[in-house]
Amino acid sequence: MTDARVAQMVADVADQVLDYGADASRLLVRILRALAKGRPVTREQVSQITAELGMDRLEAEGFLLNKTERDKEEAIVGIAGLSLNKHPHRLIVDGVRLSTWCAEDALFLPQLLEKEARVVSRSPVSGEIVRLRVGPDGVKEVAPLGAVISLALVDPEQENMSSVEAIWNAFCRHIHFFATREEAEVWVNGRDAIAVVTVEEGFSIGRQLWSKTLRYVG
């Protein structure tokens, strides 16, 4: 990763947005791994996880409030990029069909889940399907071989990222898989603060973004 803009964005977001501290990070990952089984995480499950971690219930609820998608029963159906709802990128873990909010999520989630995943996404330019196999330790397969992703270069001091919807607006609508770098450059042309990186670079970026959480739960 040679782009200084990307390196600065990753460092800023890791420090200013995704450093939740030890307890909240463990809570997030426990809920994430429960959600990966393919069922909503109920309020009762959240209370049980919170108690097991020794966290204050109100503090935990406040942390999760603006970081989760919910169903009509207020069960969690989306967190940290993983979702039971329909989003553009399919993630298959242990045979369970899930989705991710953006392309980058599909590259870092196997690290947080400690599970191998298959990824299926469609280029917004050509419509060509991009398929990957991603493990906790790296990208195992990519088809087509020249696939890349776009990356939003947000400034966390300037951009609102206080809710799931704000994250979708700041990040997710700009972050896609493309079958080739050429079609990615076509899509990026005329758009501000968007970089194009390889999927392997995207995996490394995900590890850096979530480095503190990975350390807390390691």
TADA-V248210 format. One record per run of one state. SS is the DSSP state (a for helix, b for strand, c for the rest). FROM is the first residue (numbers start at 0). TO is the last residue. If there is no record, write none. Layout:
ss=SS from=FROM to=TO
ss=SS from=FROM to=TO
This chain:
ss=c from=0 to=2
ss=a from=3 to=15
ss=c from=16 to=20
ss=a from=21 to=34
ss=c from=35 to=39
ss=b from=40 to=40
ss=c from=41 to=41
ss=a from=42 to=52
ss=c from=53 to=55
ss=a from=56 to=64
ss=c from=65 to=66
ss=b from=67 to=69
ss=c from=70 to=74
ss=b from=75 to=78
ss=c from=79 to=80
ss=b from=81 to=82
ss=c from=83 to=87
ss=b from=88 to=92
ss=c from=93 to=94
ss=b from=95 to=99
ss=c from=100 to=101
ss=a from=102 to=112
ss=c from=113 to=115
ss=b from=116 to=121
ss=c from=122 to=127
ss=b from=128 to=134
ss=c from=135 to=136
ss=b from=137 to=142
ss=c from=143 to=146
ss=b from=147 to=151
ss=c from=152 to=162
ss=a from=163 to=169
ss=c from=170 to=170
ss=a from=171 to=173
ss=c from=174 to=175
ss=b from=176 to=177
ss=c from=178 to=179
ss=a from=180 to=187
ss=c from=188 to=192
ss=b from=193 to=197
ss=a from=198 to=208
ss=c from=209 to=209
ss=a from=210 to=216
ss=c from=217 to=217
